[in-house]
Structures are given as structure tokens and as C-alpha cells.
Amino acid sequence: MLATNKIPAPDLLAESFILLTDDLSYARTFYPSSDIVKYLNELAFRAHLLIYKNKKEKKGRLKSFWMYEFPLLFRQQQKFFFYSFIIFFVSVCIGVVSTLFDDTFVRLILGDSYVNMTLQNMQNGDPLAVYKQMNQMDMFLGITLNNIYVSFLAFIMGALLSVGTAYVLFNNGVMLGAFFTFFYQHGIFTEAMTTVWIHGTLEIFAIIVAGATGLMLGNSILFPGTYTRLTSFKKGTSRGIRIVAGLIPVFIIAGFFEGFITRYTQMPYAIRSIFIILSLIGIIWFFFIYPARLKNQIMK
């Protein structure tokens, strides 16, 4: 695009600039005297002028991040999402099997106080009354901040050669498996599923994505490829931070659902299902379909 002097759309230009500077950094590291460095530097300079020639940088930068940079970053690292999903899914299965065959396991994972409280709520006819105990705003803020903390923890723990991230995913997966199996054993599985996944669809997906960034960070240390290990680690850190930061709105929406909507446990199944289905559609579109189309557009 830049080589032909054609001015692309602003947001596409911003994404191209990101990819271009990555290539320029690599060329400067390994081929400092090559003509390709001069060529890439000229293109980067041209792109920089086009992007920053006006004073609307903040507004345009934010739009560019959500419309191009974040989706493409996720697309580039999508394989780590599937690795993260597999670890999480296996952990859920471990939680399910362990709870089915060991009556004490759920207390070990969820704690005696939570289990006793839930049993009491079951007797009172409202097994998921835990979502009504806190003030809406307090619950929204508390849950959102905690989930953001967990996501950054999953990312940072990737510095322990991905083992730390796998541990975070394992803990959360086992807990989820034990949680739903506990309700299944008491005959209220459907009630729990249709209530918890109102917010859990977005929340759990975002945690798995955060786990993917941690695995990506660990991979950048273990398998630096043609980069030096330090350069690879820096690039992995930069990309991971941007992806985790991009998850914050997802956690905010999930926290809003949990604080203000999930508490209505007597809500008809049809309405609960609408929230779950809309969340799934949003995830599939923004994280998978849209990035794939965007990549195809750039490659043309």
C-alpha cells in the first residue's frame, strides 16, 4: 500500500504500521547493514507521517486498537487460546470426576462455609441466593476487579515458563467443574447452568484468553526462534499486555451482568438463555470471525 503511494484507510494504516515496525525491528537486529533496513525505515517513516499528521491521535488510536490492533493480535496468537482452552477443559473434567467420586472434594475446593451456605439456600428454595447477598454496585466492582486481577496474574505467571499460567488455569477449571457437579448432585444442574452462565460466558472465556497470553509469554522465553531470548520476551510481553488490557471491557460487562442481572434467579429460562446466546454470538464474531476477515482484507 505505502510502496504504491496509495493512502489506505486510517485504521488499516495503523495496523500496517504496527506490523511494519515489527519487521523493521527484526531487520535492524539481524541485518543492520542490509538495504531492506533502509527500505523498511522509509516505509515506516511514510506511515508515521500519514498517521500523525493531524491532532486526533488519541481518538483515532483508541478506535484503531479496538477495530484492528486487538483483533489482529488475538488472531496472530490464536493457537495459544486453544492450548489454554485444552488445559482449562481438562481441569474442569478433573473437577467433575473428583467431585463425583469423592464427597469431600467439593468442600476442599469451594470451602466449607460456601458449601454449607449453599446447602442452606437450597433448603430455603433459592440455591443461588449467593448472588443476592451483596449490594449490586459493590458486587459489580468487586467481581470485576477480581477478574481483572486474575487475568493479569494468568499473564504474568507465564514468565515461569508457562507453568504458572497452567496452574492458574488448572485452579479455575477444577473449581468450575466441582461447582457445577455439586449442583448436579443436588438435582439443580439446569438452574445453575442457566443462571451462572449469564455472566460466566464472558467471564470464563476472558480468563481462558488471559491464560493464552501467559502461555504466549512462556513460549517467547522457551522458543525464541530467530530472535534473541530477550528480544522474544519483550515482544511477547508487549503483545500479551495489549491483549490482557483489551479484555478489561469484557470483564466489565461480565461483572455488570453478575452484579445486576444474575441475582434475579427467578428469571424465566428464555430470558436467561438470551443473555447467554448473545454473549456467545459476540464472542464468536469479535474474537474469531471478524479477525479472520480482517486478516484476509490486509493480505489482499
JOLIN-V206713 format. One record per residue. N is the residue number from 1. OMEGA is omega in whole degrees, 0 to 359 (none if undefined). Layout:
N_OMEGA ; N_OMEGA
This chain:
1_182 ; 2_182 ; 3_181 ; 4_179 ; 5_175 ; 6_181 ; 7_181 ; 8_175 ; 9_185 ; 10_183 ; 11_177 ; 12_178 ; 13_180 ; 14_179 ; 15_178 ; 16_179 ; 17_179 ; 18_180 ; 19_182 ; 20_180 ; 21_174 ; 22_179 ; 23_180 ; 24_178 ; 25_179 ; 26_182 ; 27_179 ; 28_182 ; 29_189 ; 30_180 ; 31_187 ; 32_183 ; 33_184 ; 34_177 ; 35_181 ; 36_178 ; 37_179 ; 38_181 ; 39_180 ; 40_179 ; 41_178 ; 42_178 ; 43_180 ; 44_178 ; 45_180 ; 46_179 ; 47_180 ; 48_179 ; 49_181 ; 50_183 ; 51_189 ; 52_182 ; 53_175 ; 54_186 ; 55_181 ; 56_188 ; 57_184 ; 58_182 ; 59_180 ; 60_181 ; 61_180 ; 62_179 ; 63_180 ; 64_181 ; 65_184 ; 66_185 ; 67_185 ; 68_188 ; 69_182 ; 70_179 ; 71_181 ; 72_175 ; 73_179 ; 74_179 ; 75_181 ; 76_183 ; 77_188 ; 78_180 ; 79_179 ; 80_175 ; 81_180 ; 82_174 ; 83_180 ; 84_179 ; 85_180 ; 86_178 ; 87_182 ; 88_182 ; 89_178 ; 90_179 ; 91_176 ; 92_180 ; 93_177 ; 94_178 ; 95_179 ; 96_183 ; 97_181 ; 98_180 ; 99_180 ; 100_186 ; 101_179 ; 102_183 ; 103_183 ; 104_187 ; 105_182 ; 106_177 ; 107_178 ; 108_184 ; 109_185 ; 110_180 ; 111_182 ; 112_184 ; 113_180 ; 114_181 ; 115_180 ; 116_179 ; 117_181 ; 118_177 ; 119_178 ; 120_177 ; 121_177 ; 122_179 ; 123_180 ; 124_177 ; 125_179 ; 126_187 ; 127_182 ; 128_180 ; 129_179 ; 130_181 ; 131_180 ; 132_189 ; 133_183 ; 134_171 ; 135_185 ; 136_183 ; 137_179 ; 138_180 ; 139_179 ; 140_181 ; 141_182 ; 142_181 ; 143_182 ; 144_181 ; 145_179 ; 146_180 ; 147_177 ; 148_177 ; 149_180 ; 150_181 ; 151_178 ; 152_177 ; 153_179 ; 154_179 ; 155_184 ; 156_181 ; 157_175 ; 158_178 ; 159_176 ; 160_177 ; 161_177 ; 162_182 ; 163_180 ; 164_178 ; 165_178 ; 166_179 ; 167_178 ; 168_178 ; 169_180 ; 170_180 ; 171_182 ; 172_180 ; 173_179 ; 174_180 ; 175_180 ; 176_179 ; 177_179 ; 178_181 ; 179_183 ; 180_178 ; 181_177 ; 182_179 ; 183_176 ; 184_181 ; 185_180 ; 186_172 ; 187_181 ; 188_182 ; 189_182 ; 190_179 ; 191_181 ; 192_182 ; 193_184 ; 194_178 ; 195_186 ; 196_183 ; 197_172 ; 198_177 ; 199_186 ; 200_180 ; 201_179 ; 202_185 ; 203_182 ; 204_177 ; 205_182 ; 206_178 ; 207_178 ; 208_177 ; 209_178 ; 210_176 ; 211_178 ; 212_179 ; 213_177 ; 214_177 ; 215_178 ; 216_179 ; 217_178 ; 218_180 ; 219_180 ; 220_177 ; 221_184 ; 222_185 ; 223_183 ; 224_180 ; 225_181 ; 226_177 ; 227_168 ; 228_182 ; 229_180 ; 230_179 ; 231_179 ; 232_179 ; 233_179 ; 234_180 ; 235_178 ; 236_179 ; 237_181 ; 238_181 ; 239_181 ; 240_180 ; 241_180 ; 242_179 ; 243_180 ; 244_178 ; 245_179 ; 246_179 ; 247_185 ; 248_177 ; 249_178 ; 250_179 ; 251_178 ; 252_178 ; 253_179 ; 254_179 ; 255_177 ; 256_178 ; 257_183 ; 258_183 ; 259_188 ; 260_186 ; 261_183 ; 262_183 ; 263_179 ; 264_187 ; 265_178 ; 266_180 ; 267_179 ; 268_181 ; 269_183 ; 270_181 ; 271_177 ; 272_182 ; 273_179 ; 274_179 ; 275_181 ; 276_182 ; 277_179 ; 278_178 ; 279_179 ; 280_179 ; 281_179 ; 282_179 ; 283_183 ; 284_182 ; 285_189 ; 286_185 ; 287_184 ; 288_184 ; 289_183 ; 290_178 ; 291_179 ; 292_179 ; 293_181 ; 294_178 ; 295_179 ; 296_179 ; 297_182 ; 298_184 ; 299_181 ; 300_none
